[in-house]
Amino acid sequence: MLDLLSDILTKLSVQGALYFRTSLTTPWGIEVPRFNNVARFHFAHRGNCLIEVEGYEKVVALEQGDLLIVPHGASHKLYCAAETRDAVLPLDTVIERSGYTGTGVLVYGGDGDERDTQLICGHFSFDPHAKHILLERLPPIIHLRNYGETAGKWMEATLRMIGDEAGGLRLGGDLIALKMSEAILAQAIRSFVESDESSRWGLNGFSDHHLARALDAFHKDPSASWTIETMARIAGMSRTNFAVQFQKKMAMSPMQYVTAWRLEIAKRCLTDPSSSVSDAAERAGYASDSAFARVFKREIGLSPAGFRRQITLSSAQ
């Protein structure tokens, strides 16, 4: 699963970043605005808080050691307790009042706590033109608890090391925390996909041993002549059973998945000024430019040349 996941996240140009470490004392409340093409995360290094996420009905209780990921960049509110919900202020206002300069620790709140709440907050950015069901179908939140049991000791150790390094005084601490944070999303997605809840979102095919074997083979050589028969043989299943199970667990047919990923490869190629439309067609596994252009226009809504012009215009703006 991780090799397959690594390929997907790499192609989608996922990059992690820390935006602050906090020291928050009661009363406090922060409203984080919506961002496109970004997933937010909050790790409770010390203490706890409540979080309301747009599009998610329940209030999340984030306990010490918990990680919350907001995969689709929805706006959300963090506050210390139910009775202090009215203390929530926009993130920009909190940054201004705290005097935070972008380095070190964001210190904010009142004097009502002997012990502060320390959060490690960051985000993962994605290529705005890239898509994949693994990200698009994630739920409004991913809440990971009890790392020693659910996500493994590696995750717990990584997050705690980020907490120790971020905003600290040791040489290179921020860079170490930043690089380690880039592994968090992959681990969190893997934990979610391997959970029972993933079936609700059409993602449990990635954790199915047989289907994942076929998917991994496809991702390693996407331009090959893939058919349902070829994928079924690699999966060790009959053609019919493979197609049925794939549709059931992925909510799409095998060839729909193949086409969607090939077009992502093509889009990535078309953003490179040194690559031609023919290069994009070849890397995506199409025998002719005309066949590639037809499929691209049908699925993306633009011709390959039109998509490239749009990318160029967006970059210029």
Disulfide bonds with the S-S distance in Angstrom:
none
